[in-house]
């Protein structure tokens, strides 16, 4: 990968609102996701996002683009403590020693000595003897050792979270799961938030479905914004942390501008009617996901 020489840092932009993690640290409520961004495109995409004003970047070992994310952050010249960086332990790395080694590799690839948030990517209840707690001690070690400022779970359902909490010395700080207007995942959100966990919603635009939905587009027309902005604002109003993905600069700019308007109660109620329950899910189900 050819990485340009470090440039001057981009000018400061209006700060994105934050929530407070159980650790007391802030987490920006809107970030930039890198799922399914090819490594060859990742450096440019993350650099563009940082230049626009994003300060929360979400990646994962599974995505295969941590090195490019790290290069973009390093060459941005933005102070590391101004960027909230998340990665996730891959499905093939659940055994404790493999988990620990993979975390160090991620830090090396990301060119940093810590991540702001480290997650287990999937619970994998049909693998590893059904032990969904298996990698958790390695995350606790990363947290207590300072290489992860917060730790949590991705795609874990309530029974999986309960198993981890029963075995944990450090309770999970964050839950990241699929959630959007067609699949709000409200019961799991209420459970996690009731435990004090920050709730993150991946695929907040339902893999693009939100951009063409007639209800969201009609509300967007009323407000003079995009349907994506409406879906993101709805999620943020519900207490979600979101990180939409796009390679297009114009869409990055509109997505980050989800705070210049408000939804009325009537508009929010119309969006709530889009809930399709389990049939609205777009990704794998945590109970059956078994890809290594």
NORZIGI-V43856 format. One record per backbone hydrogen bond with DSSP energy under -1.0 kcal/mol. CO is the residue of the C=O (numbers start at 1). NH is the residue of the N-H. E is the energy in kcal/mol with one decimal. If there is no record, write none. Layout:
# NORZIGI-V43856
{{CO	NH	E} {CO	NH	E}}
This chain:
# NORZIGI-V43856
{{17	29	-2.7} {19	27	-2.4} {21	24	-2.3} {25	21	-3.2} {27	19	-2.4} {29	242	-2.8} {32	58	-2.4} {34	37	-1.8} {38	41	-1.9} {38	42	-1.3} {41	45	-2.2} {42	46	-3.0} {43	47	-2.3} {44	48	-2.4} {45	49	-2.4} {46	50	-2.7} {47	51	-2.1} {48	52	-2.0} {49	53	-1.5} {49	54	-2.4} {55	84	-3.7} {56	32	-3.1} {57	86	-2.4} {58	34	-1.4} {61	64	-1.2} {65	69	-2.2} {66	70	-2.9} {67	71	-2.1} {68	72	-2.1} {69	73	-2.2} {70	74	-2.5} {71	75	-2.6} {75	7	-1.8} {79	82	-2.4} {80	83	-1.7} {84	57	-2.7} {85	116	-1.4} {85	117	-1.8} {86	59	-2.4} {87	119	-2.0} {88	61	-2.0} {89	121	-1.9} {90	93	-1.6} {95	99	-3.1} {96	100	-2.5} {97	101	-2.3} {98	102	-2.5} {99	103	-2.0} {100	104	-1.7} {101	105	-2.1} {102	106	-2.3} {103	107	-2.2} {104	108	-2.3} {105	109	-2.9} {106	110	-2.7} {107	112	-2.0} {115	149	-2.7} {117	87	-1.9} {118	152	-2.2} {119	89	-3.0} {120	154	-2.3} {124	127	-1.8} {127	130	-2.2} {128	131	-1.7} {130	132	-1.2} {131	134	-1.2} {133	136	-1.6} {135	139	-1.2} {136	140	-2.4} {137	141	-2.3} {138	142	-1.9} {139	143	-2.3} {140	144	-2.9} {141	145	-2.1} {142	147	-1.5} {142	148	-1.5} {147	115	-1.8} {150	118	-2.0} {151	173	-3.2} {152	120	-1.4} {153	176	-2.5} {157	161	-2.7} {158	162	-2.7} {159	163	-1.6} {160	164	-2.0} {161	165	-2.9} {162	166	-2.1} {163	167	-1.2} {164	168	-1.3} {173	198	-2.3} {174	153	-2.5} {175	200	-3.3} {176	155	-3.1} {177	202	-2.4} {180	183	-1.4} {182	276	-2.2} {183	180	-1.2} {185	189	-2.2} {186	190	-2.7} {187	191	-2.2} {188	192	-2.7} {189	193	-2.9} {190	194	-2.0} {191	195	-1.0} {192	197	-2.2} {193	196	-1.3} {198	175	-2.7} {199	241	-1.7} {200	177	-2.4} {202	179	-1.6} {203	206	-2.3} {205	210	-2.2} {206	209	-1.7} {208	211	-1.0} {209	212	-1.3} {213	217	-2.4} {214	218	-2.3} {215	219	-2.1} {216	220	-2.3} {217	221	-2.4} {218	222	-1.7} {219	223	-1.7} {220	224	-1.6} {220	225	-2.1} {226	230	-1.8} {227	231	-2.3} {228	232	-2.5} {229	233	-2.7} {230	234	-2.5} {231	235	-1.9} {232	236	-2.7} {233	237	-2.6} {235	240	-2.3} {236	239	-1.7} {241	201	-3.1} {242	31	-2.5} {244	33	-1.9} {248	252	-2.4} {249	253	-2.4} {250	254	-2.0} {251	255	-2.9} {252	256	-2.0} {256	258	-1.0} {264	268	-2.6} {265	269	-2.3} {266	270	-1.8} {267	271	-2.0} {268	272	-2.3} {271	274	-2.0} {272	275	-1.4} {276	279	-1.1} {277	280	-2.0} {278	281	-1.6} {285	288	-1.5} {285	289	-2.0}}
